[in-house]
Amino acid sequence: MYGRNTTAITISLLLVLLPASLAFAAETWTLEEGKDWQAVSENPQARYLLAISELKKLVSEGNVEQISGAVARLKRDFPEIAGPDLDAFVEGEKHFAAGKFTKAIRAYDTFLARYPQSPLYDAALDRELAIAQAYLAGHKKTVLKFVKLRGYAEGVRIADKVVDRAGDSPIAVRASLAIAESYEKRAKYQEAYERWSQISSRWPTGEIGKNALLSMARCKHAAYRGPKYDASDLVSAKSYYENFMTRYPEEAKKYEIEKRLEQITEQISYKEYTIADYYDRTGSEESAEIYCKIILDEWPQTTGAKRAKDVLEENKTAKAEQEGQEKK
């Protein structure tokens, strides 16, 4: 059985995902660690993986009846490579083609545990991610034999397993993004933020890191539920947006980060005003004035500041009238 290495893994994944009709249209070249570039026609493993791509195409199209024939040809054409790992992989492919995701995942898990050095390892991970993405998109899972529920939790579980197995490879990135994006689409902003934060910590630079930082800000902003609730999410969103503007000034213009920061400033000042207003309505004029002055000092151009100024002026007028009456 052929071993796996970083270079070969990347190329193997490319070959497995490449449609067979395109892969055979022209000569394809591979590069394995410690070797020169080699034509696929001269590389048994590469030809094997191209043949596997044809099998995957049949599975994706749901041609269950043709799978057995394709497997038989693989075993005939590549007897030195096609071993028990192929049989284990095909077990998952048959369930996948039939839409039996639960059984497919079990089969792929068994394959991945038993054959970590198989050239089909990345193909199995790719299949598991495809199933996870289906669940995360709302595919229903049958429980108790007849009840169908959305399989979001199952999708997260499967994608997490892919991340654990794939390390820092591209498929690990795709699995992590699938989870974060699913949470955000379902308005589960705190869960989405946590996932984007993990992505930011693991891949802090490049396009991934940039998008993760922006997404963290977006999710924290969206998580704010209004002036009746704690404003910590707004404070965090403001910090992330400011960080994004500093690190990516051109991108900040594209996403109109300044406008978002202005909106957050308005929301924070209004939140503080509601506190001042509460103290004012309950007779705690001194506390109300303290909050109003803070708003005027910190956010003087906001709607909250305008209302705080009105409160101070009304209280000043009321005090003057009261003092006038007392003098009489």
C-alpha positions as CSV (number, residue, x, y, z in Angstrom):
1,M,0.0,0.0,0.0
2,Y,1.3,3.5,-0.9
3,G,2.1,5.8,2.1
4,R,0.7,9.3,2.5
5,N,2.8,12.5,2.7
6,T,2.0,16.2,2.5
7,T,2.6,16.7,-1.2
8,A,1.0,13.5,-2.3
9,I,-2.1,14.2,-0.1
10,T,-2.7,17.6,-1.7
11,I,-2.4,16.2,-5.2
12,S,-4.4,13.1,-4.4
13,L,-7.3,15.2,-3.2
14,L,-7.1,17.3,-6.4
15,L,-7.2,14.1,-8.5
16,V,-10.1,12.6,-6.5
17,L,-12.2,15.7,-6.8
18,L,-11.5,16.2,-10.5
19,P,-14.3,15.0,-12.7
20,A,-13.2,11.9,-14.7
21,S,-14.3,13.4,-18.0
22,L,-11.8,16.3,-17.5
23,A,-9.1,14.3,-15.9
24,F,-8.6,12.1,-18.9
25,A,-8.9,14.9,-21.5
26,A,-5.2,15.7,-21.3
27,E,-2.1,14.3,-19.7
28,T,-2.0,15.1,-16.0
29,W,1.2,15.3,-13.9
30,T,1.9,14.5,-10.3
31,L,4.7,15.3,-7.9
32,E,5.5,13.0,-4.9
33,E,8.0,13.9,-2.2
34,G,11.6,13.2,-3.2
35,K,10.7,12.6,-6.8
36,D,10.5,14.5,-10.1
37,W,7.3,15.4,-11.9
38,Q,5.7,12.3,-13.4
39,A,2.9,11.8,-15.9
40,V,-0.2,10.1,-14.5
41,S,0.1,7.4,-17.2
42,E,3.4,6.5,-15.6
43,N,2.2,6.6,-12.0
44,P,0.0,3.7,-10.9
45,Q,-1.3,5.5,-7.8
46,A,-2.3,8.5,-9.8
47,R,-4.1,6.4,-12.4
48,Y,-5.8,4.6,-9.5
49,L,-7.0,7.9,-8.0
50,L,-8.3,9.0,-11.4
51,A,-10.2,5.8,-11.7
52,I,-11.6,6.5,-8.2
53,S,-12.8,9.8,-9.4
54,E,-14.9,8.0,-12.0
55,L,-16.3,5.9,-9.2
56,K,-17.1,9.0,-7.1
57,K,-18.8,10.5,-10.1
58,L,-21.1,7.5,-10.4
59,V,-21.9,7.6,-6.7
60,S,-22.6,11.4,-6.8
61,E,-25.0,10.8,-9.7
62,G,-26.7,8.0,-7.8
63,N,-25.8,5.3,-10.4
64,V,-26.0,2.5,-7.7
65,E,-26.2,-0.3,-10.3
66,Q,-23.0,0.8,-12.0
67,I,-20.9,1.0,-8.8
68,S,-20.3,-2.8,-8.6
69,G,-19.0,-2.8,-12.2
70,A,-16.7,0.2,-11.6
71,V,-15.3,-1.5,-8.5
72,A,-14.7,-4.7,-10.3
73,R,-12.7,-2.8,-13.0
74,L,-10.7,-1.1,-10.3
75,K,-9.7,-4.4,-8.8
76,R,-8.9,-5.9,-12.2
77,D,-6.8,-2.9,-13.4
78,F,-5.0,-2.2,-10.1
79,P,-4.6,-5.5,-8.2
80,E,-1.4,-4.2,-6.6
81,I,-3.1,-1.2,-5.1
82,A,-6.8,-2.1,-4.7
83,G,-7.0,-3.9,-1.4
84,P,-9.3,-4.2,1.7
85,D,-9.2,-0.4,2.0
86,L,-11.0,-0.1,-1.3
87,D,-13.7,-2.5,-0.1
88,A,-14.2,-0.5,3.1
89,F,-14.4,2.8,1.1
90,V,-16.9,1.4,-1.4
91,E,-19.1,0.3,1.5
92,G,-19.5,3.9,2.4
93,E,-19.9,4.9,-1.2
94,K,-22.9,2.6,-1.7
95,H,-24.7,4.0,1.3
96,F,-23.9,7.5,0.2
97,A,-25.3,6.8,-3.3
98,A,-28.5,5.5,-1.7
99,G,-28.9,8.5,0.5
100,K,-28.4,6.5,3.7
101,F,-26.1,9.1,5.4
102,T,-26.1,7.5,8.9
103,K,-24.9,4.2,7.5
104,A,-22.4,6.0,5.2
105,I,-20.8,7.8,8.0
106,R,-20.4,4.6,10.0
107,A,-18.7,3.0,7.0
108,Y,-16.4,5.9,6.4
109,D,-15.5,6.2,10.1
110,T,-14.6,2.5,10.0
111,F,-12.5,3.0,6.9
112,L,-10.7,6.1,8.3
113,A,-9.9,4.3,11.6
114,R,-8.6,1.2,9.9
115,Y,-6.7,2.6,6.9
116,P,-5.1,6.0,7.8
117,Q,-2.4,5.4,5.2
118,S,-4.8,4.6,2.3
119,P,-4.6,6.9,-0.8
120,L,-8.4,7.0,-0.4
121,Y,-8.3,8.7,3.0
122,D,-8.8,12.2,1.7
123,A,-11.7,11.0,-0.5
124,A,-13.4,9.6,2.6
125,L,-12.9,12.8,4.5
126,D,-14.4,14.7,1.6
127,R,-17.5,12.5,1.6
128,E,-17.9,13.0,5.4
129,L,-17.7,16.7,4.9
130,A,-20.3,16.5,2.1
131,I,-22.7,14.7,4.5
132,A,-22.0,17.2,7.2
133,Q,-22.7,20.1,4.9
134,A,-26.0,18.5,3.9
135,Y,-27.1,18.3,7.5
136,L,-25.9,21.8,8.3
137,A,-28.0,23.0,5.3
138,G,-31.1,21.5,6.9
139,H,-31.2,17.9,5.6
140,K,-33.4,15.8,7.9
141,K,-32.3,12.9,9.9
142,T,-34.7,10.0,10.9
143,V,-34.8,9.2,14.6
144,L,-36.9,6.6,16.4
145,K,-37.3,5.0,12.9
146,F,-40.0,7.4,11.7
147,V,-39.5,10.9,13.1
148,K,-37.6,13.2,10.9
149,L,-35.7,16.1,12.4
150,R,-33.2,18.6,11.1
151,G,-29.8,17.2,11.4
152,Y,-27.9,20.4,12.4
153,A,-26.4,18.9,15.5
154,E,-25.3,15.8,13.5
155,G,-23.7,18.0,10.9
156,V,-21.7,19.9,13.5
157,R,-20.6,16.6,15.1
158,I,-19.4,15.1,11.7
159,A,-17.7,18.3,10.6
160,D,-15.9,18.5,13.9
161,K,-14.6,15.0,13.4
162,V,-13.3,16.0,9.9
163,V,-11.4,19.0,11.5
164,D,-9.9,16.7,14.1
165,R,-8.7,14.3,11.5
166,A,-7.6,16.8,8.9
167,G,-5.3,19.0,11.0
168,D,-4.7,22.3,9.2
169,S,-5.4,21.0,5.7
170,P,-7.8,22.8,3.3
171,I,-10.6,20.3,4.1
172,A,-10.3,21.2,7.8
173,V,-10.8,24.9,6.9
174,R,-13.8,24.0,4.8
175,A,-15.3,22.0,7.6
176,S,-14.7,24.8,10.2
177,L,-16.3,27.4,7.8
178,A,-19.3,25.1,7.2
179,I,-20.1,25.0,10.9
180,A,-19.6,28.8,11.5
181,E,-21.7,29.7,8.4
182,S,-24.5,27.3,9.4
183,Y,-24.8,28.8,12.8
184,E,-24.8,32.3,11.5
185,K,-27.5,31.6,8.8
186,R,-29.7,30.2,11.6
187,A,-29.2,33.3,13.6
188,K,-27.3,31.5,16.4
189,Y,-24.9,34.4,16.6
190,Q,-23.1,33.5,19.9
191,E,-22.4,29.9,18.6
192,A,-21.3,31.4,15.3
193,Y,-19.0,33.9,17.0
194,E,-17.3,31.1,19.0
195,R,-16.7,29.1,15.8
196,W,-15.3,32.2,14.0
197,S,-13.1,32.9,17.0
198,Q,-11.7,29.4,16.8
199,I,-11.0,29.8,13.1
200,S,-9.3,33.2,13.8
201,S,-7.1,31.6,16.4
202,R,-6.2,28.6,14.2
203,W,-5.7,30.5,10.9
204,P,-5.1,34.1,11.9
205,T,-3.6,35.4,8.7
206,G,-4.5,35.6,5.0
207,E,-8.0,35.6,3.6
208,I,-9.3,33.1,6.2
209,G,-8.1,35.2,9.1
210,K,-9.4,38.4,7.6
211,N,-12.9,37.0,7.0
212,A,-12.9,35.4,10.5
213,L,-12.2,38.8,12.1
214,L,-14.9,40.5,10.1
215,S,-17.3,37.7,10.9
216,M,-16.6,37.9,14.6
217,A,-17.5,41.5,14.6
218,R,-20.6,40.9,12.5
219,C,-21.9,38.1,14.8
220,K,-21.2,40.1,18.0
221,H,-23.1,43.0,16.5
222,A,-26.0,40.8,15.5
223,A,-26.1,39.2,18.9
224,Y,-27.1,42.4,20.6
225,R,-30.8,42.2,21.5
226,G,-31.6,45.8,22.2
227,P,-31.3,48.5,25.0
228,K,-33.1,46.3,27.6
229,Y,-30.2,43.9,27.5
230,D,-26.5,44.0,28.3
231,A,-24.3,46.0,25.9
232,S,-21.2,43.8,26.1
233,D,-21.8,42.4,22.6
234,L,-21.8,45.9,21.2
235,V,-18.5,46.7,22.9
236,S,-16.9,43.6,21.5
237,A,-18.3,44.2,18.0
238,K,-16.8,47.8,18.2
239,S,-13.4,46.4,19.2
240,Y,-13.4,43.9,16.4
241,Y,-14.5,46.3,13.7
242,E,-11.8,48.8,14.8
243,N,-9.2,46.1,14.7
244,F,-10.4,45.2,11.2
245,M,-10.2,48.8,10.1
246,T,-6.7,49.1,11.3
247,R,-5.5,45.9,9.7
248,Y,-7.4,46.1,6.5
249,P,-8.1,49.8,5.7
250,E,-9.0,49.2,2.0
251,E,-11.3,46.3,2.9
252,A,-12.9,48.4,5.6
253,K,-14.0,50.9,3.0
254,K,-15.6,48.1,0.9
255,Y,-17.6,46.8,3.9
256,E,-18.4,50.3,5.1
257,I,-17.0,49.7,8.6
258,E,-17.2,53.4,9.5
259,K,-20.9,53.3,9.1
260,R,-21.2,50.2,11.2
261,L,-19.1,51.8,14.0
262,E,-21.3,54.9,13.8
263,Q,-24.4,52.6,14.3
264,I,-22.8,50.9,17.2
265,T,-21.9,54.2,18.8
266,E,-25.6,55.3,18.5
267,Q,-26.7,52.0,20.0
268,I,-24.3,52.2,23.0
269,S,-25.2,55.8,23.7
270,Y,-28.9,55.0,23.5
271,K,-28.4,52.0,25.8
272,E,-26.8,54.4,28.4
273,Y,-29.6,56.9,27.9
274,T,-32.2,54.2,28.8
275,I,-30.4,53.7,32.1
276,A,-30.4,57.5,32.8
277,D,-34.0,57.6,31.9
278,Y,-34.8,54.8,34.3
279,Y,-33.1,56.7,37.2
280,D,-34.9,59.9,36.2
281,R,-38.3,58.2,36.1
282,T,-37.8,56.6,39.5
283,G,-36.7,59.8,41.2
284,S,-33.0,59.2,41.3
285,E,-32.1,62.5,39.7
286,E,-28.5,62.5,40.8
287,S,-27.8,59.1,39.2
288,A,-29.7,60.2,36.1
289,E,-27.5,63.3,35.8
290,I,-24.3,61.3,36.2
291,Y,-25.3,59.0,33.3
292,C,-26.4,61.9,31.2
293,K,-23.1,63.7,31.6
294,I,-21.2,60.6,30.7
295,I,-23.2,60.3,27.5
296,L,-22.6,63.9,26.6
297,D,-18.8,63.5,27.2
298,E,-18.4,60.2,25.5
299,W,-20.8,60.4,22.6
300,P,-21.8,64.1,22.1
301,Q,-23.0,63.7,18.5
302,T,-25.5,60.9,19.1
303,T,-29.3,60.8,19.5
304,G,-28.7,59.4,23.0
305,A,-26.7,62.6,23.8
306,K,-29.5,64.8,22.5
307,R,-32.0,63.0,24.8
308,A,-29.6,63.1,27.7
309,K,-29.3,66.9,27.2
310,D,-33.1,67.2,27.3
311,V,-33.2,65.3,30.6
312,L,-30.6,67.6,32.2
313,E,-32.4,70.7,31.0
314,E,-35.7,69.5,32.2
315,N,-34.3,68.6,35.6
316,K,-32.6,72.0,35.8
317,T,-35.8,73.8,35.0
318,A,-37.7,71.7,37.5
319,K,-35.1,72.5,40.2
320,A,-35.3,76.2,39.4
321,E,-39.1,76.2,39.7
322,Q,-39.0,74.3,43.0
323,E,-36.4,76.7,44.4
324,G,-38.6,79.6,43.3
325,Q,-41.7,78.1,45.1
326,E,-39.7,77.5,48.2
327,K,-38.6,81.1,48.4
328,K,-42.2,82.3,48.2
